[in-house]
Amino acid sequence: MSKYKGYFIDLDGTIYKGRQQYPSGKRFIERLKNAGIDYRFVTNNSTKTASEVAKNLTENHAIPTEPEQVYTSAMATADYLKDQANITTVLVIGESGLKSALTTAGFTLVEKAPADAVVVALDRQVDYEKLMQATFAIQAGAVFIATNVDTNLPNELGMTPGAGAFVSFIATAVQKQPVIIGKPSTTIINLALARVGKTADEVIMVGDNYNTDIKAGLNAGMDTLLVYTGVTKPSEMASLPVAEQATYMLDSLDDWQI
């Protein structure tokens, strides 16, 4: 019997790399399914809806996935805001996945200050007017939220600016740091645990990035599995104290015993 009742699993660099399929990622998910173990894909990506993420896994990576098996930083942001008092209007720097999550949760999106909250994420159509209105709203008292602070996103051209670049712009302008929802924050992990009805000791966090995936698990008191198929390399882990290292470290998910 598996030691863990659930798995939280990162996507890019862990199950696939961009458009590149990882056969080991597909086999890993198949073994979890065959063992009847619950799992969720927990991603910092706020640009896509859960349905879009599930469709990508199903159609482009041959990993049949339902939207209910996906938990994005956009969804976690909406869940977090629902627990806050007196927040009804939200000014968004972000894309369709974030906007969809917030409107589905019942929030009204506004394009100009004032607003009850400002949520900043990756926005590839951002302009100065959006940034200015977000700044005005926070200066007037809006809660400042970041879906995540990932510095870069890799693509075929190189390391493109991530959500953290936009967050830094606003933080500099308002001289204030945001509430961070995504990994390595424990917020997304705790909200995901609440969704699946499990405790931290029952779930393992699986990912390729020590600074996001693994630190999120460590911060939440979870066991962690670092796979060397993406961002973090073995040499980086070797320099860390044992207490700060991942619980398990593998070259491939094929090496993991369910």
KABEL-V675434 format. One line per field, one symbol per residue. phi: phi as a letter, one per 40 degrees, with the letter a starting at -180 (. if undefined). burial: b if it has 16 or more other ideal C-beta (glycine too) atoms within 10 Angstrom, else e. A space follows every 10 residues. Layout:
phi=???
burial=???
//
This chain:
phi=.ccbcabbbc bcgbcabfcc cbdccccccc cccccgccab cbbccbcbcd cccccccccc bfbdacdccb bccccccccc cccccgbbbb cbbibccccc ccccchcccb bbccacabbb acacbcbccc cccccdcccc hccbbbcabd cabcaccicc ccddccccdc cccbfacccc ccdcccdccc ccccccgbbd ccbbcbabbc cbcccccccc gbcbbbbcba ccbdcccccc ddcbcccbbb cacccccc
burial=eeebbbbbbb bbbbbbbeee ebebbbebbe bbeeeeeebb bbbbbbbbbb ebbbebbeee bebebeeebb bbbbbbbbbb beeeeebeeb bbbbbebbbb bbeebebeeb eebebbbbbb bbbeebeeeb bebbbbbbee ebbbbbbbbb eebeeeeeee ebbbebbebb beebeeebbb bbbbbbbbbb bbbeebebeb ebbbbbbbbb ebbbbbbbbb ebbbbbbbbb bbeeeebeee eeeebbeebb eebeebee
//
